[in-house]
Amino acid sequence: MPSTWNRSPEEFHKIYLANTEAFYRVGSKSLAKELDEFVTGCALKLWSRAGSISQRHVDMANQIYSKGQEQPKWLLWSLTGSVCEEDAFLPPAFYWDLAEQDAHRGSQASRTFIRMLTNILLYLAAVDDDVSFAEAEFITQCADKLGAVCDASGVKKSGRALNPMDYVSSNEPGFLEKAAPRRTETAGGGSEDNKPKGEAPEEKPDFDELMARLDELVGLENVKKDVKNLVNLMKVRKLRQENGLPVPPMSLHMVFMGNPGTGKTTVARLVAGLYAAIGVLSKGQLVEVDRSGLVAGYVGQTALKTQEVIKSALGGVLFIDEAYSLASGGENDFGREAIETILKAMEDHRDDLIVIVAGYDKPMEKFLSSNPGLESRFNKYFHFPDYKGEELLAIFKGQCEKNGYALRGEAEQAAREMFDKLYENRDENFGNGRDVRNCFENMVVRQSNRVAAMENPDRDALMAVLPEDLKDGES
């Protein structure tokens, strides 16, 4: 093992046993061997995504498998061959029974197993000299596929789906804490989260709660997957830093591209909180601005105005909406001054500031090419597609449920047709979630007018949304 890796295989094996001992007592006597082989297989697949399997990988795999006994003489080509032959990820046999038992009894063993495996894989990823996005993606896939088994068992046994975010890597004390103690974070200030001096800071939502919010978002499947991959990647980078391992430079700044109302600000806020929860950012606040919040009307004032905004965003995320407007005024426009000030801050505060620029696809492409420094500092691109009709309907139903309304009779079909039509006839002014909000507010007005004409409406009548409440063009 290289000198920078400050834990020997023997030390790693002790940590591994401490996290897996409970599972050796579940099921048959051969479970220990099955569990070791499964973790070894996952480790090999993880390392193969880094590009190659080296001798130190072999040493670590042997140590896991041998359980402290004499290490088997596995050949490197044999390990590599097993990776190629077993391309599909298949949970171990005992895990299916474990998930069934949990769904029936309401126990937590299968969820604990997912957290245990995820944390072990995160630590194994830190063995490499570098950590790749492909490795982080594999860890996310493992957690999601194990979670799918729990989902299926939950529906079958209890008639309800278990929360999938219970199966994404957790911040519950466990394997990672044995390797690196958790930091205690406090809520930070920002444009939305500032509290008066002297007031106790508000406790931030924990990692699991933030991940649950991410998963609850309608649509955006690719965006949610990429966020999970990035979070796992940053977890490994933090773990490598805490263990004295080299971490290659990596830009954390992002570009969110898409039409209005597609959830860009919401995802940015979740990213800020998630990065704070894993220690990448010190506070985790979101400071949202547009051109008017950065650009002043006189020479020399824009830099000062922009610096104040940046100062409020330190420790969190600076979210610049319609960022392309900063470069739309020509060479002498003060927006150029704001861009130069932001670029300098991105370099000076690269360890505790993330800048996310957002806007329409084509204008954003033009914006990034307007300054040589911009394109080099943003290498993470997220595309937020327009919501389809069924997704618009899901957002609408969520707003109804949250506000105490319920679609009755043929109202749901009427709403489905309304949002399908809205999507199919969309133009450059299509507002996605914003249009859904407008539809909801118009529905509330129509429904209120209808109910107001009733004599002594009961609770059900006050909640009921009928097809006539959804008619287009009425207010």
C-alpha positions in Angstrom: 0.0 0.0 0.0 1.3 3.6 -0.7 2.7 5.6 2.2 -0.1 8.1 1.9 -2.7 5.5 2.8 -2.5 5.7 6.6 -4.5 2.5 7.4 -3.1 -0.9 6.8 -5.3 -3.7 5.4 -5.3 -5.2 8.9 -6.6 -2.0 10.4 -9.2 -1.7 7.7 -10.3 -5.3 8.3 -11.0 -4.5 12.0 -13.2 -1.6 10.9 -14.9 -3.7 8.4 -15.7 -6.5 10.9 -17.0 -3.9 13.4 -19.6 -2.8 10.8 -20.6 -6.3 9.6 -20.5 -8.4 12.7 -24.3 -8.1 13.3 -25.0 -9.5 9.8 -22.9 -12.6 10.4 -25.6 -13.7 12.8 -28.5 -13.3 10.4 -29.7 -16.3 8.4 -27.5 -19.3 7.9 -24.1 -20.1 9.2 -22.6 -19.4 5.7 -23.7 -15.8 5.8 -20.3 -14.4 6.7 -18.7 -15.9 3.6 -21.6 -14.7 1.4 -21.3 -11.2 2.8 -17.5 -11.1 2.3 -17.8 -12.3 -1.3 -20.6 -9.7 -2.0 -18.6 -6.8 -0.6 -15.5 -8.0 -2.5 -17.4 -8.1 -5.7 -18.8 -4.6 -5.1 -15.3 -3.3 -4.4 -13.9 -4.8 -7.6 -16.7 -3.3 -9.7 -16.1 0.1 -7.9 -12.4 0.0 -8.6 -12.8 -1.1 -12.2 -14.7 2.1 -12.9 -11.5 4.0 -12.0 -9.9 2.5 -15.1 -7.9 -0.4 -13.7 -7.4 -2.8 -10.8 -4.0 -2.6 -9.2 -2.0 -4.8 -6.8 -3.1 -2.6 -3.8 -6.7 -3.3 -4.8 -5.9 -7.0 -4.8 -4.4 -6.7 -1.3 -7.4 -4.9 0.0 -9.8 -7.4 -1.6 -7.9 -10.3 -0.2 -8.0 -8.8 3.3 -11.7 -8.3 3.2 -12.3 -11.9 1.9 -9.8 -13.7 4.2 -11.3 -12.3 7.5 -7.8 -11.9 9.0 -6.6 -15.4 8.0 -3.9 -16.3 5.4 -4.7 -14.4 2.3 -5.7 -16.5 -0.8 -3.3 -16.1 -3.8 -5.8 -14.5 -6.2 -4.2 -13.5 -9.5 -4.8 -10.1 -10.9 -6.2 -11.4 -14.2 -8.6 -13.6 -12.3 -10.0 -10.6 -10.4 -10.3 -8.5 -13.5 -12.0 -11.4 -15.3 -14.6 -11.8 -12.5 -15.5 -8.1 -12.9 -16.2 -8.5 -16.6 -18.2 -11.7 -16.1 -20.4 -10.3 -13.4 -21.3 -6.9 -14.9 -24.8 -6.8 -13.3 -25.3 -5.8 -9.7 -27.2 -8.5 -7.8 -28.0 -8.1 -4.1 -26.9 -11.1 -1.9 -29.5 -13.9 -1.4 -29.9 -13.2 2.3 -30.7 -9.5 1.7 -34.0 -10.4 -0.1 -35.2 -12.3 3.0 -34.0 -9.5 5.2 -36.0 -6.9 3.3 -39.1 -9.2 3.5 -38.7 -9.5 7.3 -38.3 -5.8 7.7 -41.4 -5.0 5.7 -43.4 -7.5 7.7 -42.1 -6.6 11.2 -41.3 -3.0 10.7 -37.6 -3.6 11.6 -34.6 -1.7 10.2 -31.9 -4.3 9.4 -32.1 -4.0 5.6 -31.9 -0.2 5.8 -28.9 -0.5 8.1 -27.3 -2.8 5.6 -27.6 -0.2 2.8 -26.0 2.4 5.0 -23.2 0.0 6.0 -22.5 -1.0 2.4 -22.6 2.6 1.1 -20.2 3.8 3.7 -17.8 0.9 3.1 -17.8 1.6 -0.6 -17.2 5.3 0.0 -14.1 4.4 2.1 -12.9 1.9 -0.5 -13.2 4.6 -3.2 -10.7 6.6 -1.2 -8.0 4.0 -1.7 -7.3 5.2 -5.2 -5.0 8.1 -6.0 -8.0 9.8 -7.6 -11.8 9.6 -7.2 -13.8 9.5 -10.4 -17.4 10.5 -11.0 -18.0 7.0 -12.3 -17.1 5.5 -8.9 -19.5 7.9 -7.2 -22.2 6.9 -9.7 -21.6 3.2 -9.0 -22.1 3.8 -5.2 -25.4 5.6 -5.9 -26.6 2.8 -8.1 -25.8 0.2 -5.4 -27.8 2.1 -2.8 -30.7 2.6 -5.2 -30.9 -1.0 -6.3 -30.8 -2.3 -2.8 -33.5 0.3 -2.0 -35.6 -1.1 -4.8 -35.7 -4.5 -3.1 -37.0 -2.8 0.0 -39.6 -0.9 -1.9 -40.9 -4.1 -3.5 -41.0 -5.9 -0.2 -42.7 -3.0 1.5 -45.5 -2.9 -1.1 -45.9 -6.7 -1.0 -46.0 -7.1 2.7 -47.5 -3.8 4.1 -49.3 -2.4 1.1 -47.2 0.8 1.1 -43.9 1.8 -0.4 -41.1 2.4 2.0 -39.3 5.8 1.7 -36.5 5.3 -0.9 -34.4 8.0 0.8 -33.9 5.6 3.7 -31.7 3.6 1.4 -29.4 6.4 0.1 -26.1 6.8 2.0 -27.0 8.1 5.5 -25.3 10.5 7.9 -26.3 8.2 10.8 -23.2 7.5 13.0 -21.5 4.4 11.5 -18.6 3.4 9.4 -17.5 6.8 8.2 -17.5 8.2 11.8 -15.0 5.5 12.8 -12.7 6.7 10.1 -13.3 10.5 10.5 -15.4 12.2 13.3 -18.4 14.2 12.1 -18.3 17.9 12.2 -21.1 19.8 13.9 -22.6 22.4 11.6 -24.7 25.4 12.5 -27.1 27.3 10.3 -25.5 30.1 8.2 -26.7 33.5 7.1 -27.7 34.6 3.7 -30.3 36.5 1.8 -33.0 34.1 3.0 -31.6 32.6 6.2 -30.1 35.6 8.0 -31.3 35.9 11.6 -31.1 39.0 13.8 -27.9 39.2 15.9 -28.4 37.5 19.3 -31.0 35.1 18.0 -30.1 31.4 18.3 -29.2 29.9 14.9 -31.8 27.7 13.4 -30.7 24.1 13.1 -30.3 23.0 9.5 -32.1 20.0 8.1 -30.0 16.9 8.2 -28.6 15.0 5.3 -31.4 12.4 5.1 -34.1 15.0 5.2 -32.5 17.0 2.4 -32.1 13.9 0.3 -35.8 13.0 0.9 -36.8 16.5 -0.3 -34.7 15.9 -3.4 -36.3 12.6 -4.2 -39.8 14.1 -3.6 -39.4 16.5 -6.5 -41.6 15.8 -9.5 -39.7 14.6 -12.5 -36.0 15.7 -12.9 -34.8 12.1 -12.7 -31.5 12.8 -14.4 -30.9 15.9 -12.3 -31.6 14.0 -9.1 -29.3 11.2 -10.1 -26.5 13.6 -11.0 -26.9 15.4 -7.6 -26.6 12.1 -5.8 -23.5 11.2 -7.8 -21.9 14.5 -7.0 -22.7 14.2 -3.3 -21.1 10.7 -3.1 -18.1 12.0 -5.0 -17.6 14.9 -2.6 -18.0 12.5 0.4 -15.1 10.5 -0.9 -13.0 13.6 -1.5 -13.6 14.8 2.0 -12.7 11.3 3.3 -9.5 11.3 1.3 -8.5 14.8 2.7 -9.2 13.7 6.3 -6.9 10.7 5.7 -4.1 12.7 4.2 -4.6 11.5 0.7 -4.1 13.7 -2.4 -7.2 15.2 -3.9 -6.9 16.6 -7.4 -8.3 20.1 -8.1 -12.0 20.1 -9.0 -14.3 22.9 -9.8 -17.5 22.8 -7.8 -19.3 25.5 -9.7 -22.3 24.5 -11.8 -24.5 25.6 -14.7 -28.3 25.0 -14.5 -29.9 25.2 -18.0 -33.6 25.2 -18.6 -36.8 27.2 -18.9 -38.4 29.0 -16.0 -40.3 27.1 -13.4 -38.3 23.8 -13.8 -37.0 23.6 -10.2 -33.6 25.2 -10.7 -33.7 27.3 -7.6 -35.1 24.5 -5.5 -32.4 22.1 -6.5 -29.7 24.8 -5.9 -31.0 25.3 -2.3 -30.9 21.5 -1.7 -27.3 21.3 -3.1 -26.3 24.1 -0.7 -27.7 22.2 2.2 -26.4 18.8 1.2 -22.8 20.2 0.7 -23.0 21.8 4.1 -24.2 18.5 5.7 -21.2 16.6 4.4 -18.7 19.3 5.3 -17.9 20.7 1.8 -19.5 24.1 2.7 -19.4 25.7 6.2 -22.9 27.1 6.3 -25.1 26.0 3.4 -27.2 29.1 2.7 -28.5 30.0 -0.7 -28.1 33.6 -1.9 -30.2 34.2 -5.0 -29.6 37.2 -7.2 -30.1 38.4 -10.8 -28.5 41.3 -12.7 -30.2 44.0 -10.7 -28.7 42.6 -7.5 -25.2 42.8 -8.8 -24.9 45.7 -11.3 -25.0 49.4 -10.2 -25.6 52.5 -12.3 -22.2 54.2 -11.9 -18.6 53.4 -12.5 -16.9 51.6 -9.6 -20.1 50.8 -7.8 -20.8 47.4 -9.4 -17.7 45.8 -8.0 -18.6 47.0 -4.5 -22.2 45.8 -4.9 -21.1 42.4 -6.2 -18.6 42.0 -3.4 -21.3 42.5 -0.8 -23.4 39.8 -2.3 -20.5 37.5 -2.5 -19.7 38.2 1.2 -23.2 37.2 2.2 -22.9 33.9 0.1 -19.5 32.7 1.6 -20.0 29.3 3.1 -22.9 28.6 0.8 -24.1 28.9 -2.8 -24.4 32.1 -4.9 -27.2 31.4 -7.3 -27.3 33.9 -10.3 -30.5 33.6 -12.2 -30.6 34.8 -15.9 -26.8 35.0 -15.6 -26.5 35.7 -19.4 -27.9 39.2 -18.8 -24.6 40.1 -17.2 -22.9 39.8 -20.6 -25.6 41.2 -22.8 -24.8 44.9 -22.8 -21.6 45.1 -24.8 -18.0 45.8 -23.8 -18.7 48.9 -21.7 -21.6 47.4 -19.8 -21.2 47.3 -16.0 -22.2 43.6 -16.1 -18.7 42.8 -17.3 -17.4 44.3 -14.1 -19.7 42.0 -12.1 -18.4 39.0 -14.0 -14.8 39.8 -13.3 -15.5 40.3 -9.6 -17.3 37.0 -9.4 -14.5 35.2 -11.2 -12.0 36.5 -8.7 -14.2 35.4 -5.8 -14.5 32.0 -7.3 -10.7 31.6 -7.2 -10.1 33.4 -3.8 -12.9 31.4 -2.0 -12.9 28.2 -4.0 -12.9 26.1 -0.7 -16.1 27.7 0.7 -18.1 29.2 -2.1 -20.1 27.6 -4.9 -21.5 29.7 -7.8 -24.4 28.3 -9.8 -25.4 30.3 -12.9 -28.8 29.6 -14.4 -30.9 30.5 -17.4 -32.2 29.4 -20.8 -30.1 27.0 -22.7 -28.9 29.0 -25.7 -28.3 32.3 -23.9 -26.3 30.4 -21.3 -24.1 28.9 -23.9 -23.4 32.3 -25.3 -22.8 33.7 -21.8 -20.2 31.1 -20.9 -18.3 31.7 -24.2 -18.3 35.5 -23.5 -15.3 35.3 -21.1 -12.4 32.8 -21.2 -12.5 32.5 -17.4 -16.1 31.5 -17.2 -16.0 28.3 -19.4 -12.9 27.0 -17.5 -14.5 27.4 -14.1 -17.9 25.7 -14.9 -17.7 22.0 -15.8 -20.8 20.6 -14.2 -23.9 21.1 -16.4 -27.4 20.2 -15.4 -30.3 20.3 -17.9 -33.7 20.9 -16.5 -36.3 19.7 -19.0 -39.8 21.1 -19.3 -42.4 19.3 -17.3 -44.7 17.0 -19.3 -48.4 16.9 -18.8 -48.5 14.1 -16.3 -45.7 15.9 -14.3 -47.6 19.2 -14.3 -50.6 17.3 -13.0 -48.6 15.7 -10.2 -47.4 19.2 -9.2 -51.0 20.5 -9.3 -52.3 17.6 -7.2 -49.5 18.2 -4.7 -50.5 21.8 -4.3 -54.1 20.7 -3.8 -53.2 18.2 -1.1 -51.0 20.7 0.7 -53.7 23.3 0.7 -56.7 21.1 1.6 -58.3 20.6 -1.8 -59.3 17.3 -3.4 -60.2 16.5 -7.0 -63.6 14.9 -7.1 -65.5 12.9 -9.7 -64.2 13.7 -13.2 -62.1 16.6 -12.1 -58.9 14.6 -12.2 -59.4 13.7 -15.8 -60.3 17.3 -16.6 -57.1 18.4 -15.0 -55.1 15.8 -16.9 -56.5 17.0 -20.2 -55.9 20.6 -19.2 -52.2 20.0 -18.4 -51.6 17.8 -21.4 -53.0 20.6 -23.6 -50.8 23.2 -21.7 -47.7 21.1 -22.4 -48.5 20.3 -26.1 -49.2 24.0 -26.9 -46.3 25.4 -24.9 -44.2 28.2 -26.5 -41.2 30.3 -25.4 -43.3 31.8 -22.6 -44.1 28.4 -21.1 -43.6 28.7 -17.3 -43.7 25.0 -16.2 -44.3 25.0 -12.4 -45.2 28.7 -12.5 -48.0 28.0 -14.9 -49.2 25.3 -12.6 -49.3 27.7 -9.7 -51.3 30.1 -11.8 -53.7 27.3 -12.7 -54.1 26.5 -9.0 -54.7 30.0 -8.0 -57.3 30.4 -10.7 -59.0 27.2 -9.6 -59.2 28.5 -6.0 -61.0 31.6 -7.2 -63.5 29.6 -9.3 -64.1 27.0 -6.6 -64.6 29.8 -3.9 -67.2 31.5 -6.1 -69.0 28.2 -6.6 -68.9 27.3 -2.9 -69.9 30.8 -1.7 -73.2 30.3 -3.5 -74.0 27.2 -1.5 -76.0 27.2 1.7 -74.0 25.8 4.7 -71.4 23.9 2.7 -69.8 21.1 4.7 -66.1 20.1 5.0 -66.2 17.9 1.9 -67.8 20.7 -0.2 -65.2 23.2 1.0 -62.5 20.8 -0.2 -64.0 19.5 -3.4 -62.6 20.5 -6.8 -65.1 19.8 -9.6 -64.5 19.9 -13.4 -66.1 23.3 -13.7 -63.5 24.7 -11.4 -60.9 23.9 -13.9 -62.4 25.5 -17.0 -59.9 27.4 -19.1 -60.2 31.2 -19.5 -62.5 31.9 -16.6 -61.6 33.7 -13.4 
